[in-house]
Amino acid sequence: MQPTKVSWCILVAAAVAAPSGSVLAGSPKYHHHSARAQDDDTDHADHYRDRGAKPSKAAALGVAVQSRALLDKTGKTDFELTTGQLDSSAAPAGNIDEVKLRALRPDGKKMFEKEYEHLRAGGYFHQAFNGLPRGLRIEAKTHVSGIGRGKDTVPFKVEDVVLYRPDVTVTSIGYPTVVRPNTFVTFSAVVAERMGDVGAHFECELLVDGVRVDSVPHMWIDAASTGTCRLTYKFAGSGRHSIAVRAQNVAPGDFDGSNNEISGDILVEDPAQIFYTASVDDVSDVMDFVTDTYTSASSTSPDSHVKQTFTTSIQARQFNGSIPAPVKWPLAKIGYSDTSDGKTLTALNYTNVAADPHASGCESGDPVYPHLSTATINDLATNAQVIVRVYSNDVGGGRTTIDFTWSFTEVTYVSTGFCNAVAGTSLQCTAGDWISDSGSFGATGVKLPLGSTYAANVVVDDGTAYSAQPSMQLTSTRNTQPLSDPFCWDVDFGAASMGKTCMQFADDQVTRHGENSHLQ
């Protein structure tokens, strides 16, 4: 299946009244993220946050080098040294002539020393080791030739600590389970980094029936963080389709590549009556990492015991409705209110909502209803996005879709399809940009106190009041993975016999989910 071509004027931001009980609705602020400068100290403005470890650096006489040592799930540590930029496809300058590596235990005693001479591989050096523990210090001395001013070679010394590679995992996808043909569908996927040492760049892509249809080209996830990638696709025909969101091309490499994708399915149909689908998800996850170090084979109990705990919280609400008639602009009212266990959560009301004038007469891509007008509302206080699309033809026929979407994570990114859909409007963005909440750095959205039930009331009024009242039970599921059996690798700590490092994982995830759909 080929991606659907998107009209440049499809999605626009309407001028709307402020919601009652909320801040003024407006457009989110997009921040451009460049993956090319990922290791530059000046690049922090391109990241929503950057609290993970960085490569070691040294500079002299106009020459600079950087290095790192990263450990994956198999126990393999990759040491890298370059005169350029790590994870870059550009050829580094000069030549690394020789490298002397010395590994030191936390007590300062030498674990090993290795020399690599007469190197002719240019400005990049790589060596893989098995059995090095996290936290081991590595000293590297090198000479670089072919660049610099006034000298044939330039000596450098850098120090690194062995750290875990980032573990980038897709934890959930939010999307309507039933949609109409030739309407845009938004998919919101939550991604987490679970090792806590190093952040990562990666690509978040949407697949339909195994074919890539949209992507965030260079997303950044901070160490021990969560983020959202928002993707969009328009299904041309009816039927059931498989969908998946996948994190791929992780740089600087993935600790565990087996948890990078989540899949599901979606039904595309065109009923003659009004329908809606609504869903609520609330996830709390606590993961423990336990690392035990035994300095020799005779050790009966660990000489070092380290436990790390990471807690993440995710929440999403989504409503997707369809009216089998083209509503008339301006809309007298758009409203959404919801409760949980009888307690009020949200009360959004917008009045006198007009379609953006620049969207008048846009082509929808639907041969039956070729004209499309749109209004979008972005509520920065709750991270809500409301989109009304009116599809029509020259003889008065048409249909209307209304979408409400909320998400609570630390950051939200946008994809190629999303930015193509808003090109030329006030929602200017480039694929891979991330959204800040009211221009600030940190979490986007509001976490709500959900109980065991959820109900909402939705109103779209153009003189005729169209309404929907989804209600659902929020079913709790607890998935507890007890502390796993340890997986270990041998480590030479300089004792009379070989030591080892062992790692164990435990995970306690509580998920509450509810959904409701109705054909009228």
C-alpha positions in Angstrom: 0.0 0.0 0.0 1.4 3.4 -1.1 1.1 6.4 1.2 -1.7 8.8 0.4 -0.7 12.1 -1.2 -1.6 14.9 1.1 -3.0 18.3 0.0 -0.9 21.2 1.3 -4.0 23.1 2.7 -5.8 20.2 4.4 -5.2 21.1 8.1 -5.4 24.6 9.4 -5.7 26.5 12.7 -9.0 28.3 13.2 -9.5 31.5 15.1 -11.6 30.3 18.0 -13.0 31.7 21.3 -11.2 30.8 24.5 -12.7 27.7 26.2 -14.6 28.4 29.4 -12.6 27.4 32.5 -9.4 27.1 30.5 -6.5 29.2 29.1 -6.8 30.8 25.7 -6.7 28.2 23.0 -3.8 28.7 20.5 -1.2 27.0 18.4 1.5 24.8 20.0 5.1 26.1 19.7 7.3 23.8 17.6 11.0 23.4 18.2 13.2 22.2 15.4 15.5 19.2 16.3 18.7 18.5 14.4 20.2 15.1 14.7 23.4 16.2 13.0 24.7 18.2 15.9 23.8 15.7 18.6 27.2 15.7 20.4 27.8 19.5 20.1 27.5 21.3 23.4 25.5 24.0 21.6 22.9 21.5 20.6 21.0 21.5 23.9 18.4 23.9 22.5 17.6 21.2 19.9 16.7 18.7 22.7 13.7 19.1 25.0 16.1 17.9 27.7 19.5 16.1 27.7 20.4 14.7 31.1 22.1 11.5 29.9 25.9 10.9 29.7 27.8 12.4 26.8 30.9 11.2 24.9 34.3 12.2 26.4 36.0 14.9 24.5 39.5 16.4 24.2 40.9 19.1 21.9 44.4 20.5 21.1 46.0 22.5 18.3 42.8 22.7 16.3 42.2 18.9 16.5 39.3 17.4 18.5 38.5 13.8 19.5 35.6 12.1 21.3 35.1 8.7 22.7 32.7 6.4 24.5 32.2 2.8 25.8 28.7 1.3 25.7 27.5 -2.1 26.9 24.6 -4.1 25.5 22.4 -6.9 26.8 24.7 -9.6 25.5 27.6 -8.3 27.6 29.5 -6.8 24.7 31.1 -3.4 25.2 32.0 -1.3 22.1 34.8 1.3 22.6 34.8 4.0 20.0 37.2 6.9 19.3 36.9 9.4 16.5 38.3 12.7 15.2 34.8 13.5 13.9 31.4 13.0 15.4 30.1 9.7 16.7 27.0 8.3 14.9 27.8 10.5 11.9 28.1 9.2 8.3 30.6 11.9 7.5 34.2 10.7 7.2 36.3 11.9 10.1 39.5 13.9 9.3 43.0 12.7 9.7 44.3 9.3 10.9 44.4 7.8 14.4 47.9 6.3 14.3 47.9 4.3 17.6 45.7 3.7 20.6 46.7 2.6 24.1 43.8 1.4 26.3 44.0 0.8 30.0 41.0 -0.4 32.0 40.9 0.5 35.7 38.7 -0.9 38.5 36.9 1.4 40.8 39.7 1.0 43.4 42.2 2.2 40.7 43.9 -1.1 40.1 44.6 -2.0 36.5 42.3 -4.6 34.9 44.1 -4.8 31.5 46.2 -2.8 29.1 46.2 -3.1 25.3 48.1 -1.3 22.6 47.0 -0.9 18.9 49.8 0.4 16.7 50.3 1.2 13.0 46.6 2.0 12.4 45.6 3.1 9.0 41.8 3.2 9.2 41.4 7.0 9.2 39.9 9.1 12.0 37.8 6.3 13.6 38.8 3.5 15.9 36.6 0.7 17.3 37.3 -2.2 19.5 34.7 -4.7 21.1 35.3 -6.3 24.5 33.3 -9.0 26.3 32.9 -9.1 30.0 33.5 -5.5 31.0 31.3 -4.4 33.9 29.2 -1.2 33.9 31.2 1.6 35.7 34.6 0.3 34.6 37.0 3.3 33.8 38.9 3.2 30.5 41.8 5.5 29.8 42.8 6.0 26.2 45.9 7.6 24.8 46.2 8.2 21.1 48.2 10.1 18.4 46.4 11.7 15.5 48.1 12.7 12.3 47.1 14.5 9.1 45.2 17.5 10.7 46.2 20.3 13.0 48.6 23.2 12.8 52.4 22.9 12.7 52.8 19.2 13.9 52.8 15.9 12.2 51.0 14.2 15.1 48.9 15.4 18.0 48.7 13.4 21.3 45.4 13.0 23.2 44.2 11.4 26.4 40.5 10.7 27.1 38.8 8.9 29.9 35.5 7.0 29.7 33.2 4.9 31.9 31.5 1.8 30.6 27.7 2.6 30.4 24.6 0.8 29.2 23.4 1.5 25.7 20.0 3.2 25.6 17.0 0.7 25.5 14.4 2.4 23.3 11.0 0.6 23.5 7.5 1.4 22.2 5.2 0.9 25.1 1.7 1.8 23.7 -0.3 3.1 20.7 -3.4 5.2 20.9 -5.7 5.3 17.9 -9.4 4.8 16.9 -10.3 1.2 16.2 -13.0 2.1 13.6 -12.5 4.9 11.1 -14.1 6.2 7.9 -12.4 5.9 4.5 -10.6 9.0 3.2 -10.3 10.7 6.6 -7.1 11.4 8.4 -6.3 9.1 11.4 -3.9 10.2 14.1 -1.8 7.6 15.9 -0.1 8.5 19.2 2.7 6.1 20.3 4.5 6.3 23.6 8.2 5.5 23.6 10.4 5.0 26.6 14.2 4.8 27.3 14.6 2.2 30.1 18.3 1.9 31.0 18.8 5.5 32.4 22.4 6.0 31.2 22.3 7.5 27.7 19.7 9.2 25.6 19.2 8.2 21.9 18.2 9.4 18.5 15.9 7.1 16.5 13.2 7.0 13.9 9.6 6.5 14.9 7.7 5.0 11.9 4.1 3.9 11.2 3.5 0.8 9.2 0.2 -0.2 7.6 0.0 -3.8 6.4 3.7 -4.0 6.8 4.4 -0.9 4.6 5.9 2.3 6.0 3.5 5.2 5.5 4.7 7.9 7.9 7.6 8.6 10.3 9.3 11.1 12.7 12.7 11.1 11.0 15.0 11.9 13.9 13.4 11.8 17.3 15.3 12.3 20.6 14.5 10.4 23.8 16.2 11.4 27.0 17.7 8.9 29.4 15.1 7.4 31.7 12.4 9.3 29.9 9.1 8.9 27.9 8.0 10.7 24.7 5.1 10.6 22.2 5.4 10.4 18.4 2.3 11.5 16.6 1.8 10.1 13.2 -1.0 10.4 10.6 -2.4 8.3 7.7 -5.5 8.4 5.5 -7.0 5.0 4.5 -8.4 5.1 1.0 -10.7 2.0 1.1 -12.7 -0.1 3.4 -11.5 -3.2 5.2 -9.4 -4.3 8.2 -5.7 -3.4 8.3 -2.8 -4.3 10.5 -0.9 -1.3 11.9 2.4 -1.1 13.8 4.6 1.6 15.3 8.3 0.9 15.4 11.4 2.6 16.8 14.3 1.9 14.5 17.8 3.2 13.6 18.6 3.8 17.3 21.8 5.8 17.8 24.1 5.1 19.6 22.7 1.5 19.2 20.0 -0.3 21.2 20.6 -2.2 24.4 17.8 -4.7 23.5 16.3 -4.7 20.0 13.5 -7.1 20.8 11.0 -4.5 22.3 11.0 -1.8 19.5 7.6 -2.4 18.0 3.9 -2.7 19.0 1.2 -3.7 16.5 -2.6 -3.7 16.3 -5.4 -3.6 13.8 -7.9 -1.0 12.6 -11.3 -1.3 10.8 -12.1 1.1 7.9 -15.8 1.3 7.0 -18.3 3.8 5.8 -21.6 3.4 7.6 -24.5 5.6 6.7 -25.1 6.7 10.3 -23.3 8.7 12.9 -20.7 6.7 14.8 -18.0 7.3 17.3 -15.1 5.5 19.0 -13.7 6.6 22.3 -10.9 5.1 24.5 -9.0 5.9 27.7 -5.6 4.5 28.7 -3.8 5.0 32.0 -0.4 3.2 32.6 1.9 3.3 35.6 5.1 1.3 35.2 7.9 0.6 37.8 11.0 -1.1 36.6 13.9 -2.3 38.8 17.4 -3.1 37.6 19.7 -5.0 39.9 23.4 -5.3 39.2 25.6 -7.6 41.3 29.4 -7.7 41.0 31.5 -10.6 42.2 35.2 -9.8 42.1 36.3 -13.5 42.2 34.9 -17.0 41.7 35.2 -17.6 45.4 32.8 -14.7 46.2 29.6 -16.3 47.7 27.8 -12.9 48.0 28.1 -9.9 45.7 30.9 -7.4 46.5 28.7 -4.7 44.9 24.9 -4.6 44.8 23.2 -1.8 42.9 19.5 -1.4 42.5 18.0 1.3 40.2 14.2 2.0 40.0 12.5 3.9 37.1 8.9 5.0 37.3 6.9 6.2 34.3 3.3 7.4 34.0 1.3 7.6 30.8 -2.2 8.8 30.1 -4.3 9.2 26.9 -7.9 10.0 26.0 -9.2 9.9 22.4 -12.6 10.5 20.8 -13.3 10.1 17.1 -16.8 10.9 15.7 -18.5 11.2 12.4 -21.6 13.1 11.3 -23.2 12.0 7.9 -23.8 15.6 6.9 -21.6 18.7 6.3 -22.0 21.0 9.3 -22.4 24.7 8.6 -19.7 27.3 9.6 -19.4 29.0 11.9 -20.2 26.4 14.5 -22.3 27.8 17.4 -20.6 25.5 19.8 -18.1 22.6 20.2 -18.0 21.1 23.7 -16.4 18.2 25.5 -16.9 17.4 29.2 -16.0 14.2 31.0 -16.2 12.6 34.4 -14.7 9.7 36.2 -16.6 8.0 39.1 -18.9 11.0 38.9 -16.2 13.6 39.4 -15.6 16.3 36.8 -12.4 16.0 34.8 -12.5 18.4 31.9 -15.0 21.0 30.6 -14.0 22.6 27.3 -16.4 24.8 25.4 -15.7 26.7 22.2 -18.2 29.1 20.6 -18.4 30.8 17.2 -15.9 28.5 15.6 -15.1 29.4 12.0 -13.1 27.5 9.4 -9.8 28.9 8.5 -10.4 31.1 5.4 -7.2 29.8 3.8 -8.7 26.3 3.8 -11.8 27.2 1.9 -12.0 25.1 -1.3 -9.2 22.7 -0.4 -9.2 19.4 -2.2 -10.1 16.5 0.1 -8.9 13.6 -2.1 -12.4 12.0 -1.8 -14.1 12.0 -5.2 -17.6 11.9 -3.7 -17.0 14.9 -1.3 -14.1 16.7 -3.0 -14.1 20.0 -0.9 -12.6 20.2 2.5 -12.7 22.9 5.2 -11.1 22.5 8.6 -10.8 24.1 12.0 -8.2 23.0 14.6 -8.1 24.0 18.3 -5.1 23.4 20.5 -5.7 23.7 24.2 -2.2 24.2 25.7 -3.4 23.8 29.3 -4.5 20.2 28.8 -2.5 19.2 25.6 -5.8 18.7 23.9 -6.2 18.9 20.1 -9.6 19.3 18.5 -10.0 18.9 14.8 -13.2 19.4 12.8 -13.2 18.5 9.1 -16.1 19.1 6.8 -16.2 17.2 3.5 -18.7 18.4 0.9 -19.7 18.5 -2.8 -21.4 21.0 -5.1 -24.9 19.6 -4.5 -25.0 19.9 -0.7 -23.9 16.4 0.2 -21.1 15.7 2.7 -20.0 14.5 6.1 -18.1 15.8 9.1 -15.5 14.3 11.4 -14.7 15.5 14.9 -11.6 14.4 16.8 -10.5 15.1 20.4 -7.1 13.8 21.5 -5.2 14.2 24.8 -1.9 12.7 25.9 0.3 12.9 29.0 4.0 12.2 28.5 7.2 14.2 28.8 7.2 15.4 25.2 5.3 15.1 21.9 7.0 14.8 18.5 5.3 15.3 15.0 5.8 13.3 11.8 6.3 13.9 8.1 2.6 13.4 7.4 1.4 15.7 10.2 3.7 18.5 9.0 2.7 18.0 5.4 -0.9 18.4 6.5 -0.3 21.7 8.2 2.1 23.2 5.7 1.3 26.8 4.8 -0.8 27.4 8.0 -0.1 28.8 11.4 1.0 25.3 12.6 4.4 25.5 10.8 6.6 22.5 11.6 9.2 20.2 10.2 9.1 16.4 10.7 10.9 15.6 13.9 10.0 18.8 15.7 8.8 18.5 19.3 6.1 20.5 21.1 6.7 22.3 24.3 3.9 23.0 26.7 3.2 26.8 26.5 6.8 27.3 25.3 8.3 25.6 28.4 10.4 22.5 28.7 9.0 19.4 30.5 5.9 17.3 30.5 3.1 17.9 28.0 -0.5 17.4 29.1 -2.2 17.0 32.5 -2.5 13.7 34.4 -6.1 13.2 35.6 -7.3 11.4 38.7 -9.1 8.5 36.9 -11.3 6.1 38.8 -13.0 2.9 37.7 -15.6 4.5 35.3 -15.3 7.2 32.6 -18.1 9.1 30.8 -18.0 12.0 28.4 -20.5 14.4 26.6 -19.6 15.7 23.2 -21.6 18.4 21.4 -21.2 19.9 17.9 -23.8 22.5 17.3 -24.3 24.4 14.0 -28.0 25.1 14.7 -28.6 21.4 14.9 -27.1 20.0 18.1 -25.2 16.7 17.4 -24.1 14.9 20.5 -22.5 11.7 21.8 -22.2 10.2 25.2 -19.5 7.6 25.4 -19.3 5.7 28.7 -17.1 2.9 29.8 -15.6 0.8 32.6 -11.9 1.3 33.2 -10.5 -2.2 33.6 -7.3 -2.6 35.5 -4.7 -5.1 34.5 -1.5 -5.7 36.5 1.4 -7.3 34.8 4.1 -8.1 37.3 7.4 -9.7 36.2 9.3 -10.8 39.3 13.0 -10.4 39.5 14.4 -12.3 36.5 17.0 -15.0 36.6 20.4 -13.3 36.4 22.3 -13.2 33.2 26.0 -12.9 33.8 29.3 -12.4 32.1 32.8 -13.1 33.2 35.0 -10.2 34.3 38.6 -10.2 35.1 39.0 -8.0 38.2 42.6 -8.9 38.7 41.9 -11.4 41.4 43.3 -15.0 41.5 40.2 -16.3 39.8 37.8 -14.8 37.3 34.9 -12.7 38.7 31.6 -11.9 37.1 28.8 -9.2 36.7 25.2 -10.3 36.9 22.0 -8.3 35.9 18.4 -8.9 36.8 15.2 -7.1 35.8 11.8 -6.7 37.5 8.8 -4.9 36.2 5.4 -3.9 37.8 3.0 -2.4 35.3 -0.6 -1.4 36.1 -2.7 -0.6 33.1 -6.3 0.8 33.1 -8.1 0.7 29.8 -11.6 1.4 28.6 -13.2 1.8 25.2 -16.7 2.4 23.8 -18.0 2.7 20.2 -21.6 3.4 19.0 -23.4 3.3 15.7 -26.5 5.4 15.6 
